[in-house]
Amino acid sequence: MVAAPVRDVAETVAPSARDADAIDRAVRASEYTAQVPAKDYEVAGTLLASSDPSWAYTELHPTVADLDRAEGVLHRTDGGWKLVQLGTYEVGCGVAPTAVLDDFGLECPPADATDPAATDPAGTSPAATDSAATDPAATDPAGTSPAATDSAAADSASPA
């Protein structure tokens, strides 16, 4: 079964076969997906940002019932593609440029939004502890979901 991308992407381009393969390898080599068997998810819907094609968006679609779908943002540097964030909520926020987020149709809270952690440094308010994008273990205690491997970096051995 091939699933369609969930996001309405505005300004993107399809990656070359070489980039698509390198992005797939970067996701699978990431320390943040290391605990999930590669056969348990597919890397799909990969796109490059038109504003800066060194940024990629991809989705991890589960092939088993006990995993959740996740989204990933990758960045290509001299060392190859690197998974910089993986999750289910506010993916790309704080790591990718605004133009790239716009290209991918990713939404982030406004920069002037109140950060509950700033007003509650102990992190005891419900808002401060709701961290699906930064701590997927909160929603997947067993750590079996690709989303449970949130926010991270993994190098790909892809040639530039």
Secondary structure, DSSP 8 states (H G I E B T S, - for coil): -----SS--SSEE---HHHHHHHHHHHHHSTTTTTS-GGGEEEEEEEEESS-TTEEEEEEEESSTT---EEEEEEEETTEEEEEEEESSSTTTTTS-HHHHHHHT-----TTS--HHHH-TT--SHHHH--TTT-GGGT-TT--SGGGG-S---B-----
